[in-house]
């Protein structure tokens, strides 16, 4: 028998709390229902002593997508939302997601609409997810809205995986290059330093620099670690500020070697796909524009959306402010304008998203082919610099003997 702490309320809305000894949470729930109480929360009395690691608590996009599709399928088959949530709660393999579903189910059981219950968990369910669910509830097409949400999550996850796969190669090569540099200056350079002391004389500037680097890494390795950690912390702190994030997002769009172009195309694909999904789900236009701005992921796009919202409030169009923004190409503004004129805005936005998602895929392949020789040059340059700096004094001694 375990001790559980419960929170509940009666039919009049009065709150009730207490402790119950039972074999499981389900037994506690059954007991409370027999007493005419609506269950709000049931928790193990000693659960607060459990150690939880944040990185293990993350919910994968794939798990959320599968859960959304399963919920849509069960709702379309005529199953009630509450029963569908019970099924999801039992069969979801992701423990963090299952815990969220339990909380959502309890809120629905207490009388909240599904969209309001989802809105209480912003870290799991985005404003896009909540808005499309609410639109589906209002229009009586919840299963269709959930299917659109699942499609949206799959598209975003696909884009994310493409970018990550493109960054794996340069990440591995740079890590290897850094390891080689540390190994050379830590173990190889000190051997040459002993030889140089026997020769005497003044060392070349490039050799002095390498020897000083070796001595600093060997003697003050803790300082290097502190500086590296401090630099990462300062960068993350700067990026988390309003001004810093805006500057960083603008810088990302200007990164050379086509990286900035990929960032722009990803932002455009995400923007158009999100707005298309919201418009097609029947979300009011101003609300759809506001949610799209919140989920854009780039401050430059957010600022452009603020101008669009102001234009729509004044009775203007979406296309006109987009023409004034540097992040939106002419093709996007023209296609959006045609969509507004013909009443097929969601279709045009979907075509824009398809186009830029294909562009991202081809750009990632092109970036990989460009980065390969660049990374080889970087690694070769690091090794060559160390080798040359160590052999220059030997060449100098050879010339003096000759």
C-alpha positions, 0 to 999 in steps of 0.5 A: 500500500502506498500513500497518495495526495489528491486534489479534487472538487465537488459538483459545487466547485468546492476544493478538496485535498487529502491523503489516501492509502491505496494500491494504485492511483486508479484505486484512489481515482475510483474511490474519489469518484464514488464520493462524488468528487471530480479528480484534479490531481493524484500524486505519490506523497514521496514523489518530490524526492525523485531525481529528475534530469531535464534532458531526459524529460524532453518530449520528442517531436516524433512522439508528439506527432504519433500521439496527435495522429492517434488522437485524430484517428480515435476521434474520427472513429467516434470515440469520446475525447476523454476515452481517447486520452485514457487510451493514449495515457496507457499506450504512449511509450514516452514517459514525459509525454504520458505525464502531460497526457494525464494532466490534460485528461484530468483537466478535460475530466474536470470540464475544460475543453481540450484546447484549454487543457492543452494550453496549460502546457505551453512547453509541449503544445505550441500556440499553433497546436492549441489554436488549430485544436480550438478551431477544430472544436469550434467548427466541429472538425477536430479530427481534420485539425489534428491531422493538419497539426500532425502534418505540420509537426512532421514537416517541421521535424523533417526540416530540423533533421535536414539541418542537423544532418548538414551540421554533423560533418563539419561538427565532427571535423572541427572536433577532430581538428581541435583534438589534433591541435591539443594533442600536438601542442601538448605532446609534440611541441614540448619534445621540440622545445627540449631540442631547441634549448640545446641549439640556443639562439633566438627562435622564429616568431611563429615558433615562439607563438606555438611554444607559448600556446603549448605552455599555456595549455599545459600550465593553465588548462583550467583557465582555458576551460573557464574561458571557454565555458564563460564564452559559451555562457555569455553568448547564450545570455546575450542571445536570450535577451531581446536585443541580442536575439534580434541581432543574432537572427539578423546575423544568421541571415548574413552568414556566408557560404550559403548558410545564411540562404539556408537559414532564410529558406528554413524561416520562409518554409516554416512561416508559410507552412504555419500560416497555411495550416492555420488559415485552412483550419479556419483560425481567424486571420489576425489570430493566425498572423499573430501565432505565425509571428510567435512561432516564426523562430526568427526576429526578422520574420517576427518584425515583418509579421508585426507590419503585416498585422498592422496592415490587416487591422487597417484593412490592407493586404498581407502582400504589401508589407511583405514587399517592404521586408528584405527577408521575403523574396518577390515571389513570396509577396506576389504569390500571397497577393494572388492567393488573397485576390483569388481566395486561395491563400492557404493553397498558395502558402502551401505551395510556397512551403513546398517550394522552399522545403525542396530548396532547403533539401538541395541547398543542404546537399550543396552546403555539404559538398562545399564544406568538405574541401573547406574542412580539409583545408582547415585541418591541413592548415592547423597541422601544417602550421604546427609542423612548420613552426617546429621545423623552422628552427631546425632549418635555421640551424642547418643553414648556419652549419652550411 
